[in-house]
Amino acid sequence: MAARLRLIGPVAGGAADGGSPRLPAEPAQVRDINSFQPGKSASARPRVEGTGLRRRHPASREKDSAPRIDPQSASFRLRVGRSRIHGWGIYAAEIIPPFRRVIEYTGERISRRVARQRFLRIWRRGGGREIYLRRLDSHTSIDGARGGSGAERINHSCEPNLVCRKSGDRVFYLSRRRIRAGEELTVDYRFRRDGPRVPCHCGARTCRGTINLR
């Protein structure tokens, strides 16, 4: 019987049809933070892909504990709370102006080979913890499950208030607009068009019905 995958937020994935899990072959396209220019429309901003998939193995019995936010990685006061989108979410605890750096996506830096091995090892052993792997480039991935700032727990939305940008060898989430205090932080995962279709339940007016790009 094929295993069912429970999608709970932002690593590079396994096969959604229950086949052998694998990391995507192509590196993530995360644009430089300096290219994020106020005043441009969302369609004119550089395209961001490859934010990855966070999964929990169906056999895992890990307690659903609240994530931790690293205050040194966050530029604004943030808090953790239950999300209407899925599981735990990260919320703004104060007003965040537009086009501001909100939080850095941190974690252990590992090679793509180690990332692949880590994903397969955890998956085949029945989980035990969530997997948060983000491809930084063609050689390096970030494992947010080890030393993550809390950014790895930000949920997907088709109408997000954050955008992902790269600055050197670091990855940040920036505000796309003014974010109200108490508003959940979200980012568009932008799964590949040709990848397994993943349903979206973000509830946005512009929800495309899938986390995949159309």
Backbone torsions as a table, in degrees:
resi	resn	phi	psi	omega
1	MET	NA	130.7	-177.5
2	ALA	-67.7	137.8	178.2
3	ALA	-72.2	142.5	176.3
4	ARG	-95.3	134.7	-179.1
5	LEU	-96.1	131.5	177.4
6	ARG	-99.4	113.7	-179.2
7	LEU	-84.9	123.1	-176.5
8	ILE	-127.8	16.4	177.0
9	GLY	142.0	-153.8	-173.4
10	PRO	-77.2	NA	NA
11	VAL	NA	155.4	-171.9
12	ALA	-54.4	140.8	-151.0
13	GLY	-90.6	178.4	166.6
14	GLY	-106.4	178.4	-179.9
15	ALA	-74.0	126.0	-176.4
16	ALA	-73.3	-12.4	179.9
17	ASP	-92.4	10.3	177.8
18	GLY	90.3	2.6	177.8
19	GLY	-77.2	-169.5	-178.0
20	SER	-65.8	126.9	179.4
21	PRO	-67.7	147.2	-179.6
22	ARG	-150.3	155.5	173.7
23	LEU	-85.4	144.0	177.8
24	PRO	-57.1	145.6	-175.8
25	ALA	-75.0	-29.0	-175.5
26	GLU	-94.6	142.5	177.4
27	PRO	-68.6	155.5	178.5
28	ALA	-66.4	146.1	175.1
29	GLN	-102.8	90.6	-179.4
30	VAL	-110.3	114.5	-172.9
31	ARG	-74.7	158.9	-178.8
32	ASP	-69.5	142.7	-177.6
33	ILE	-61.6	-28.4	-177.7
34	ASN	-71.2	-14.5	-179.7
35	SER	-87.2	-3.5	179.9
36	PHE	-83.6	105.5	-172.0
37	GLN	-114.0	123.3	177.0
38	PRO	-58.1	145.9	176.0
39	GLY	97.6	-19.4	178.2
40	LYS	-80.7	147.0	177.0
41	SER	-71.1	161.9	-179.1
42	ALA	-59.7	-36.0	-178.2
43	SER	-71.5	-22.7	-178.2
44	ALA	-88.8	-12.5	-179.7
45	ARG	-74.2	154.6	179.2
46	PRO	-57.2	141.2	-178.0
47	ARG	-75.3	138.4	-179.6
48	VAL	-118.3	128.0	178.5
49	GLU	-133.1	166.8	170.7
50	GLY	78.4	28.1	179.2
51	THR	-68.2	-17.2	171.4
52	GLY	90.7	-179.1	-173.7
53	LEU	-130.1	134.1	175.0
54	ARG	-102.3	127.3	-175.9
55	ARG	-130.3	155.4	168.5
56	ARG	-120.0	131.1	179.2
57	HIS	-62.7	138.4	-176.8
58	PRO	-61.1	-23.8	-178.8
59	ALA	-87.6	-4.8	-177.0
60	SER	-70.2	141.1	176.7
61	ARG	-117.1	24.2	-177.9
62	GLU	-62.3	137.5	177.9
63	LYS	-65.9	137.0	-179.1
64	ASP	-79.9	77.0	-176.6
65	SER	-85.9	153.3	-178.7
66	ALA	-67.6	139.5	177.6
67	PRO	-70.2	165.0	178.9
68	ARG	-112.4	139.2	176.7
69	ILE	-103.5	126.5	177.3
70	ASP	-83.3	111.5	-176.9
71	PRO	-63.8	-23.3	179.0
72	GLN	-73.9	-20.5	179.7
73	SER	-94.0	-15.4	-177.3
74	ALA	-99.8	138.2	179.1
75	SER	-92.7	-11.6	178.6
76	PHE	-133.9	164.4	178.1
77	ARG	-73.9	124.4	-179.1
78	LEU	-125.1	158.9	176.8
79	ARG	-139.1	163.3	179.4
80	VAL	-104.0	140.8	177.1
81	GLY	-160.1	165.6	175.9
82	ARG	-65.5	142.8	-174.9
83	SER	-108.2	142.3	172.9
84	ARG	-74.0	-17.1	179.7
85	ILE	-81.8	-53.2	176.8
86	HIS	-172.9	131.5	171.2
87	GLY	53.1	-130.3	177.2
88	TRP	-88.8	150.1	176.9
89	GLY	-133.6	165.4	176.5
90	ILE	-108.7	130.8	-174.2
91	TYR	-121.7	150.6	173.9
92	ALA	-75.3	130.6	177.4
93	ALA	-98.7	2.1	176.4
94	GLU	-155.7	167.8	178.1
95	ILE	-66.7	133.4	177.2
96	ILE	-114.4	117.4	179.5
97	PRO	-65.5	162.5	178.6
98	PRO	-70.1	154.7	174.2
99	PHE	60.9	36.3	179.3
100	ARG	-116.3	146.8	175.0
101	ARG	-69.3	126.1	-174.7
102	VAL	-103.3	-50.0	-178.2
103	ILE	-157.4	147.9	176.9
104	GLU	-92.0	140.7	174.5
105	TYR	-87.3	108.4	-175.3
106	THR	-115.8	172.4	178.0
107	GLY	156.6	-175.5	179.5
108	GLU	-73.9	131.5	177.3
109	ARG	-84.9	122.8	-178.9
110	ILE	-136.6	160.5	178.7
111	SER	-74.0	161.8	177.3
112	ARG	-61.3	-34.5	178.9
113	ARG	-64.4	-46.2	178.5
114	VAL	-64.7	-39.3	178.5
115	ALA	-59.6	-44.9	178.6
116	ARG	-62.4	-45.1	-179.9
117	GLN	-63.2	-41.2	-178.2
118	ARG	-65.0	-44.1	179.3
119	PHE	-60.1	-50.5	-176.8
120	LEU	-64.9	-38.9	-178.9
121	ARG	-64.2	-46.7	-179.2
122	ILE	-66.4	-42.5	-178.3
123	TRP	-63.7	-46.6	-175.7
124	ARG	-70.6	-24.3	179.4
125	ARG	-88.0	3.7	176.4
126	GLY	90.8	22.8	175.5
127	GLY	82.5	-127.6	-175.8
128	GLY	109.2	-21.1	173.6
129	ARG	-162.1	163.5	178.3
130	GLU	-76.8	158.6	-177.8
131	ILE	-115.0	125.4	-179.0
132	TYR	-131.6	83.3	-179.2
133	LEU	-108.8	126.5	177.4
134	ARG	-122.1	127.3	177.3
135	ARG	-73.9	123.3	177.4
136	LEU	-87.6	-44.4	176.5
137	ASP	-155.6	-165.4	-175.8
138	SER	-72.0	-9.7	-177.3
139	HIS	-116.8	-22.8	-169.0
140	THR	-129.1	142.6	173.1
141	SER	-124.4	158.8	175.9
142	ILE	-113.0	124.4	176.7
143	ASP	-97.0	99.7	-178.1
144	GLY	-70.1	-12.2	177.6
145	ALA	-73.0	-14.1	-179.7
146	ARG	-123.8	100.1	-179.5
147	GLY	82.8	20.6	179.9
148	GLY	-69.2	150.2	-176.7
149	SER	-84.1	-11.6	-171.5
150	GLY	108.6	-17.0	178.5
151	ALA	-63.2	-27.1	-179.0
152	GLU	-67.4	-14.4	-178.9
153	ARG	-98.1	5.2	177.8
154	ILE	-72.1	129.1	-174.5
155	ASN	-79.8	163.5	178.0
156	HIS	-82.3	147.9	168.5
157	SER	-149.0	144.6	175.4
158	CYS	-75.9	-12.1	176.7
159	GLU	-128.4	68.1	-169.8
160	PRO	-76.7	161.1	173.9
161	ASN	-105.5	-0.3	176.8
162	LEU	-123.7	159.0	173.9
163	VAL	-136.7	148.9	-177.3
164	CYS	-93.7	134.0	177.9
165	ARG	-139.8	149.5	178.5
166	LYS	-106.8	138.7	174.7
167	SER	-130.9	103.0	-173.7
168	GLY	65.7	-122.3	178.3
169	ASP	-105.5	24.9	179.4
170	ARG	-120.9	152.2	-178.1
171	VAL	-121.6	133.3	-177.3
172	PHE	-129.7	155.3	168.0
173	TYR	-104.9	128.3	179.7
174	LEU	-113.8	150.9	178.1
175	SER	-76.3	132.6	178.6
176	ARG	-85.4	-21.1	-176.9
177	ARG	-157.0	-178.8	175.1
178	ARG	-67.8	131.3	-179.4
179	ILE	-112.1	126.5	-178.7
180	ARG	-73.6	152.1	172.1
181	ALA	-63.4	132.5	-178.2
182	GLY	92.5	-6.9	-179.5
183	GLU	-82.8	138.2	178.2
184	GLU	-72.6	138.3	176.4
185	LEU	-81.7	136.2	-179.7
186	THR	-140.8	157.9	177.3
187	VAL	-143.0	150.6	178.2
188	ASP	-84.6	116.0	-178.7
189	TYR	-67.9	-27.3	175.4
190	ARG	52.5	55.0	176.4
191	PHE	-61.8	152.9	-176.1
192	ARG	-60.0	144.2	179.0
193	ARG	-62.2	-36.7	-174.7
194	ASP	-91.9	6.8	178.6
195	GLY	-88.0	175.4	176.8
196	PRO	-57.0	136.3	-177.5
197	ARG	-72.4	128.2	-178.5
198	VAL	-117.5	116.8	-179.0
199	PRO	-61.5	147.4	178.4
200	CYS	-115.0	138.6	179.1
201	HIS	-128.8	36.1	-175.0
202	CYS	-71.1	-25.1	178.1
203	GLY	80.8	6.3	179.2
204	ALA	-69.6	152.3	178.4
205	ARG	-60.3	-32.0	-178.1
206	THR	-99.6	19.5	-178.6
207	CYS	-56.1	128.7	-177.9
208	ARG	-89.0	0.9	176.1
209	GLY	85.0	-8.9	-180.0
210	THR	-147.8	149.2	176.2
211	ILE	-74.6	-19.8	177.9
212	ASN	-69.5	149.9	172.1
213	LEU	-69.9	151.7	178.6
214	ARG	-101.1	NA	NA
